């Protein structure tokens, strides 16, 4: 799921931090593929994906959002915002083919 698109966001429809990440990416001109885990067909499927994603994240990190750029795990909201603030997010997005300018 993560390797088929330049930017993939796994989130939940009612999660404010998921909304923040999606708005940041959209504001930068990126059209991420978004998987709302709470709205996936069969709630068990979304829970299974969320459990698998939680194993990829550091302990104590919120389970969503989880962002992949160029098929590689970037991280959660803290990592995305840190990359945005320190200026490394846009080059990552360009390298993944999510931004052309």
N, C-alpha and C positions, 0 to 999 in steps of 0.2 A: 504494500500500500504506500509506503514511504518512498520507494525508489522510482515509482512511475511518474512523479511530478517534481518540478523544481523546488516547490515549497509545500509542505504538508503540515497542517495544524490538527492535532487531536484535541478536542475540547468537549465541553458540555454547554448546552444551550443557555443555562441559567448562571453560568460562571462569569463573574465580572472580570477576572483576570484573563480569561479566554477572549472576552470582548476587547480588552485592551490590546492584546497581541494581534488580533485580527485587524483592528482599526489602525494600529501602527503599520502593519504590512500593507494594508490597502492605501494608507496615506503616502507610503513610499512608492506606490505604483505597482505593487506586487499583487497578483491575484492568486492567493494560496488555495490549494485544495483543502477543504475543511471537512473533517469527520466529527460530527456531534455524537459522541459515544452514547449519550442518553437517548438519542433518537434513532439509533441504528435498529434495523429489523431484528427483533428478538432482543430483549434487554440483556439476555445472557451473553450474546455476542459482544455487545459493548463492554460488559463487565470483564469478559475474558481479555479483550484487547487492552483495557485499562490495567488489568493485573499484569499483563506482559510488559506494558510500557513502564509500570512502576518499578519493575526489576531493572530497567535501564537507567533509572534516575538515582541520584544520591539519596540516602536515607533521610527522611524528614521533609523531602520536597513535596509540594502539593502534586496530586496525581494528574491534574490537567491545569493549564495547557501543556502539551508536549509538541515541540516544533522540530521538524526535520528540514534541512536545507541541502539540496543536491543529493538526497538519499541518505544523508548522514545526520545523526542525532545532534541537534544544536543544544536543546535543553528546554527548560521551562521558562516561565515569565521572567525570572531573575536573570537568567543567562541572556535571553533576547534583549532585555532592557540594558544590561551591562554592555553587550555588543553594540547596541545603538548609541549609547552614551560615549563609549570609547572609540567610535568610528569604524569598527570592524564589521558591522552588520551589512552595510551597503556593498563593500567588496565581496563578502560571502555570497550575497544575493546575485551580484553580477557574475561571479564565477560559476554559480549554479545555473545561470541562464534565466533567472527570474526577472532581471533588470537589464535593459540594453543601453541605457544612457549613463 
